């Protein structure tokens, strides 16, 4: 986790106020949690972008009016065209707290003999320490053969990370791709069979 990122409290809300902030190269945000009133904040646009760009579950150390607070990124709203971050939702956490997050599942390696690995579960819901949330869970498919299925129970989760998902739920299925004939090819095949039977 990087050094504390400074946030400023904001008093003006609504779309107009948010647009004005973005014109000033600041990104609006809201901090929730611990049964406290939501805290409306803004960040330097570049600074918050660098913090959350590659990690959907980034843990931030905030500094608000001289006070420090750990916060977990819960939602990032981006402009669909420019991909500029328009708003960030944050959730208060403590260093010794476990949090429930969705972690992406990635594969590495190549299956055996032309087989391909299909990811059946793109993200996994896990309970992890706030200070050591995995950015992703990597599953090796190197050398796996056609018909192999990797299930939740087969995953090697980082220390302190657990999941309540059914252990038998499939995560990755390895199979040989089936090539389907197009209509023209299927027609040619049928004509060939008819010609052979006529002979």
C-alpha positions, -999 to +999 in steps of 0.1 A: +000+000+000+013+034-009+017+065+013-015+082+025-035+098-003-049+132+007-086+138+003-106+170+008-141+172+022-167+186-001-198+204+008-215+207-026-232+177-041-250+168-073-241+165-109-232+201-114-208+201-084-193+169-096-187+183-131-171+214-116-147+192-096-137+172-127-130+205-145-106+212-117-089+178-122-105+164-090-125+132-086-155+131-063-159+102-039-180+090-009-166+071+021-191+048+039-190+023+068-188+017+105-223+030+109-210+065+105-225+092+082-212+091+046-182+114+041-182+132+008-146+137-005-126+146-036-091+135-047-065+147-072-077+130-103-043+117-114-034+105-079-066+085-074-063+071-109-029+057-102-041+041-070-071+022-085-062+017-121-051-019-119-067-032-087-105-034-083-100-040-045-074-014-038-068-006-001-061+031+004-047+050+033-066+083+034-056+115+050-087+137+057-081+169+076-050+155+092-067+122+102-057+088+088-083+062+077-080+029+058-105+025+030-114-002+006-124+007-030-159-007-035-169+008-068-153+029-096-175+047-121-158+055-154-169+075-184-178+048-210-160+067-238-130+084-222-126+059-193-119+088-170-128+080-134-160+100-126-167+088-090-153+064-064-171+046-036-150+037-006-157+017+025-140+022+059-120-007+072-096-016+100-061-031+095-071-063+114-105-067+097-115-093+072-135-081+042-155-099+016-144-090-020-146-104-055-112-114-068-105-121-105-094-156-116-066-158-141-050-187-159-014-194-168+002-220-191-012-240-220-032-272-218-019-304-236-025-313-272-046-285-286-070-283-257-082-250-244-090-238-209-125-222-204-128-201-173-162-210-159-159-186-129-144-152-137-143-139-101-143-156-068-160-142-036-134-145-008-130-133+028-095-118+031-075-097+056-080-060+046-042-055+044-035-085+022-063-088-004-050-108-034-052-088-066-061-121-084-060-158-081-038-175-106-045-211-118-020-231-138-035-250-167-001-261-180-002-296-195-038-303-185-056-328-207-090-328-224-118-334-199-099-320-169-120-298-145-106-276-118-130-270-090-130-246-060-115-272-038-085-275-061-076-238-058-046-228-037-058-197-018-033-173-002-027-176+035-056-161+055-079-161+025-111-183+025-142-187+004-177-200+012-183-210-025-193-246-030-160-266-031-174-287-061-182-256-082-162-257-115-137-230-120-119-241-153-129-268-178-103-281-203-115-294-236-107-299-273-126-273-294-153-288-316-153-274-352-188-271-365-193-273-403-209-244-421-240-249-442-219-251-474-195-276-460-223-297-445-241-297-478-209-308-496-204-336-471-240-348-476-236-348-514-204-368-511-221-394-490-250-396-515-226-400-544-207-428-526-240-447-518-251-443-554-219-460-566 
